[in-house]
Amino acid sequence: EKSSSTDLTFGHIKNIGKQLLMGMDFLHSNNIIHRDIKPSNILINGQGGLKITDFGLARIVSSQHQISETSSVHGSLTNRVITLWYRPIELLIGSTNYSYEVDMWGCGCLLLQLVNKKSPFQGQSDIQTLCDIIQKLGMPDLSNLPKLFEYPWTFLMLSKLGELNTNKSSGNDKDMIFDRLINSKEESLLEVIKGLLLYNPLERFDAKKCLTYSCFKEESQLQELNITEDQEYHEYEVKKERREQRKAVNKLR
């Protein structure tokens, strides 16, 4: 499904992305992890202005709170946060020691959703969402997730993937989620989104790094969105997401 009233150009997407990343940089610079970045928590008005909302799952951490190569994956934070389709791979396999990088994965999902008009990763459970991520981004291993075998649920989740026969999907089966960006030659934006969707939390782009890329360096004014009165873009996305979830549930029955 597609709504002509919410058709976004790459100019709109880059403008929205810049505002989102500036907001994340502000939050993270003030030691706040949002922990629920998703379309329904990003409000966009008809003039293209953006606000980040719903801090019900947010957590204030100390300025020293960060993960490093020597950090354990075990900590004191719950991994049952972030709406499933926007939850990063390390939380899906059990990490309880994480920081601002979990928000950045959600930003990558959201930007890719704006490009493709659908959420890139979908599932009705943790294992189904993990399966979808792996089918589209490839299998995690020690080269792209060095602490893979230290996470509490790695072996359990990978064994379930084997049962679903999805852990060895062929290249032809992969959903080419980056095709529109590649075809449009939006190389800078493509690089940012891929950087936000890196498996390794230590390598995943932070907001400051994203904002140094040329796609967000251009001087731009707020771009008006051609949306109907009383319906903002995020509301359309939420309704569409719910319809897709219902369809997925019906297929499983």
FENBELFEN-V536112 format. One record per residue. N is the residue number from 1. RES is the residue in three letters. D_CENTER is the distance of its C-alpha to the mean C-alpha in Angstrom with 2 decimals. Layout:
# FENBELFEN-V536112
N|RES|D_CENTER + N|RES|D_CENTER
This chain:
# FENBELFEN-V536112
1|GLU|21.26 + 2|LYS|21.05 + 3|SER|22.21 + 4|SER|24.26 + 5|SER|24.07 + 6|THR|20.38 + 7|ASP|20.45 + 8|LEU|18.42 + 9|THR|19.77 + 10|PHE|18.00 + 11|GLY|19.84 + 12|HIS|18.21 + 13|ILE|14.66 + 14|LYS|15.58 + 15|ASN|17.33 + 16|ILE|14.56 + 17|GLY|12.15 + 18|LYS|15.06 + 19|GLN|15.69 + 20|LEU|12.21 + 21|LEU|12.37 + 22|MET|15.99 + 23|GLY|15.27 + 24|MET|12.93 + 25|ASP|15.69 + 26|PHE|18.24 + 27|LEU|16.77 + 28|HIS|16.30 + 29|SER|19.72 + 30|ASN|21.13 + 31|ASN|19.87 + 32|ILE|17.52 + 33|ILE|14.30 + 34|HIS|12.76 + 35|ARG|11.17 + 36|ASP|9.97 + 37|ILE|7.56 + 38|LYS|7.63 + 39|PRO|9.99 + 40|SER|13.09 + 41|ASN|12.82 + 42|ILE|12.74 + 43|LEU|16.33 + 44|ILE|17.70 + 45|ASN|21.46 + 46|GLY|23.71 + 47|GLN|24.24 + 48|GLY|20.60 + 49|GLY|20.38 + 50|LEU|17.16 + 51|LYS|17.07 + 52|ILE|14.60 + 53|THR|16.14 + 54|ASP|16.60 + 55|PHE|17.07 + 56|GLY|18.42 + 57|LEU|16.25 + 58|ALA|16.33 + 59|ARG|18.34 + 60|ILE|20.67 + 61|VAL|21.29 + 62|SER|24.11 + 63|SER|23.97 + 64|GLN|24.67 + 65|HIS|21.71 + 66|GLN|19.70 + 67|ILE|19.16 + 68|SER|21.28 + 69|GLU|22.72 + 70|THR|25.37 + 71|SER|23.30 + 72|SER|23.39 + 73|VAL|20.36 + 74|HIS|22.39 + 75|GLY|22.34 + 76|SER|22.81 + 77|LEU|19.37 + 78|THR|18.35 + 79|ASN|15.53 + 80|ARG|15.75 + 81|VAL|13.25 + 82|ILE|9.88 + 83|THR|10.07 + 84|LEU|10.12 + 85|TRP|7.82 + 86|TYR|4.75 + 87|ARG|6.98 + 88|PRO|7.14 + 89|ILE|10.20 + 90|GLU|12.59 + 91|LEU|12.53 + 92|LEU|13.08 + 93|ILE|16.07 + 94|GLY|17.42 + 95|SER|16.79 + 96|THR|18.34 + 97|ASN|18.50 + 98|TYR|15.38 + 99|SER|14.79 + 100|TYR|12.67 + 101|GLU|10.41 + 102|VAL|8.52 + 103|ASP|7.58 + 104|MET|6.65 + 105|TRP|3.99 + 106|GLY|2.63 + 107|CYS|4.59 + 108|GLY|4.06 + 109|CYS|2.78 + 110|LEU|5.30 + 111|LEU|7.53 + 112|LEU|7.86 + 113|GLN|8.67 + 114|LEU|11.16 + 115|VAL|12.62 + 116|ASN|13.17 + 117|LYS|13.73 + 118|LYS|12.00 + 119|SER|8.83 + 120|PRO|8.36 + 121|PHE|8.62 + 122|GLN|11.30 + 123|GLY|13.89 + 124|GLN|16.45 + 125|SER|16.44 + 126|ASP|14.83 + 127|ILE|16.76 + 128|GLN|15.95 + 129|THR|12.17 + 130|LEU|12.91 + 131|CYS|15.35 + 132|ASP|13.10 + 133|ILE|10.75 + 134|ILE|14.12 + 135|GLN|15.71 + 136|LYS|13.34 + 137|LEU|12.74 + 138|GLY|15.98 + 139|MET|17.56 + 140|PRO|16.84 + 141|ASP|20.09 + 142|LEU|21.74 + 143|SER|21.14 + 144|ASN|17.32 + 145|LEU|17.11 + 146|PRO|20.55 + 147|LYS|20.59 + 148|LEU|19.57 + 149|PHE|22.88 + 150|GLU|22.93 + 151|TYR|20.20 + 152|PRO|22.03 + 153|TRP|20.77 + 154|THR|20.42 + 155|PHE|23.73 + 156|LEU|23.46 + 157|MET|20.14 + 158|LEU|21.35 + 159|SER|24.63 + 160|LYS|23.07 + 161|LEU|21.24 + 162|GLY|24.74 + 163|GLU|26.16 + 164|LEU|23.81 + 165|ASN|24.89 + 166|THR|21.40 + 167|ASN|21.08 + 168|LYS|23.10 + 169|SER|21.82 + 170|SER|23.60 + 171|GLY|22.24 + 172|ASN|23.60 + 173|ASP|21.50 + 174|LYS|18.16 + 175|ASP|16.20 + 176|MET|16.26 + 177|ILE|12.87 + 178|PHE|13.78 + 179|ASP|17.28 + 180|ARG|17.30 + 181|LEU|16.21 + 182|ILE|18.81 + 183|ASN|21.44 + 184|SER|21.08 + 185|LYS|21.43 + 186|GLU|18.64 + 187|GLU|18.63 + 188|SER|17.44 + 189|LEU|14.29 + 190|LEU|13.72 + 191|GLU|14.33 + 192|VAL|11.91 + 193|ILE|8.88 + 194|LYS|10.40 + 195|GLY|10.95 + 196|LEU|7.47 + 197|LEU|6.98 + 198|LEU|10.40 + 199|TYR|11.53 + 200|ASN|13.93 + 201|PRO|12.76 + 202|LEU|15.85 + 203|GLU|15.02 + 204|ARG|11.40 + 205|PHE|11.87 + 206|ASP|12.57 + 207|ALA|12.96 + 208|LYS|16.61 + 209|LYS|16.23 + 210|CYS|13.89 + 211|LEU|16.54 + 212|THR|19.27 + 213|TYR|18.28 + 214|SER|20.61 + 215|CYS|18.25 + 216|PHE|17.96 + 217|LYS|21.51 + 218|GLU|23.32 + 219|GLU|25.22 + 220|SER|24.12 + 221|GLN|25.16 + 222|LEU|23.25 + 223|GLN|23.15 + 224|GLU|24.34 + 225|LEU|22.55 + 226|ASN|24.91 + 227|ILE|24.08 + 228|THR|26.65 + 229|GLU|28.16 + 230|ASP|26.72 + 231|GLN|23.45 + 232|GLU|20.45 + 233|TYR|17.47 + 234|HIS|15.13 + 235|GLU|17.99 + 236|TYR|18.20 + 237|GLU|14.57 + 238|VAL|15.13 + 239|LYS|18.43 + 240|LYS|17.18 + 241|GLU|14.53 + 242|ARG|17.46 + 243|ARG|19.74 + 244|GLU|17.61 + 245|GLN|17.35 + 246|ARG|21.12 + 247|LYS|21.80 + 248|ALA|19.98 + 249|VAL|22.03 + 250|ASN|25.16 + 251|LYS|24.77 + 252|LEU|24.71 + 253|ARG|27.91
